Amino acid sequence: MQTIRKIFRANYHGEDVHSSATYSEGEWNYGKEFVAKTVHNQRFMQKAIVIGNGTSRLGFDLDLLKGRNVQTYGCNALYRDYTPDFLVVVGSKIAHEVRQSKYVKSNVVYSTHENIVSYPGIFHVIPQNPGWNAGAIAAYLACFDGHTKIYLLGHDGLDTVGHYNNVYKDTNAYTDYENITDKFWALAMTHVFRTYPLVDFVLVNSTGRGYMPVEWQSHTNLRRIDFRDLVLECDL
């Protein structure tokens, strides 16, 4: 699994991306292009909410977050129902869908180097491009932006093998899930917890209990609360 360094937007200027690839004499040769930082987050506040697409977020009214003193980061198809401050899109199918929508014209959408090359001028580069899923990348970006208290809403994992508990199951980009597991996602999130140890991560669901990957359970900077506590802590 690719790792990340502890960096922040304040000291990030951009990075090289692969713009082309040619195979010659038994090896790949890559053309590189420097992509400067394109997002300047001026609306900083202590708290952020990272909205995943697990079914545990159903029952929470996302409209409560609008206009509040909290920034929101969303994942993939969330844009169909809600407009976060920042959206992370990682798969080619969902990237194509978002690219065809009007959403990208007035909203910040982060994506992978591959999607940036495929759709020039549409997406913003994910710093360090770790190749993780959208939920882990969105949590990392909230840290990258300097938030010190990050709420994880709809970050469910797979508590039962074969049970794909995603809000957008069986829609475009969410149909190939027969062999999916939460192992990689759980490890990527663990790496975020370790890389930003001074951040207070808060897992949110309706009860404040429920499933948590075993890899997360030893982290002292991670706790759990219910919807009511989220409303109170964020003054929603």
ABEGO torsion letter per residue (X at the ends): XBBBBBBBAAABAEBBBBABBBBBGGBBBBBBBBBBBABBBABBBABBBBBBABAAABGBBAAAABGBBBBBBBBEAAAAABBBABBBBABAAAAAAAAABAAAAABBBBBBAAAAAABBGABBBBBGGAGBBAAAAAAAAAAAAGBABBBBBGBAEBABBGBBBBAABGBBGAABAAABBAAAAAAAAAAAAAABAABBBBBBBAAGBEBBBAAAAABAABBBBBAAAAAAAAGX
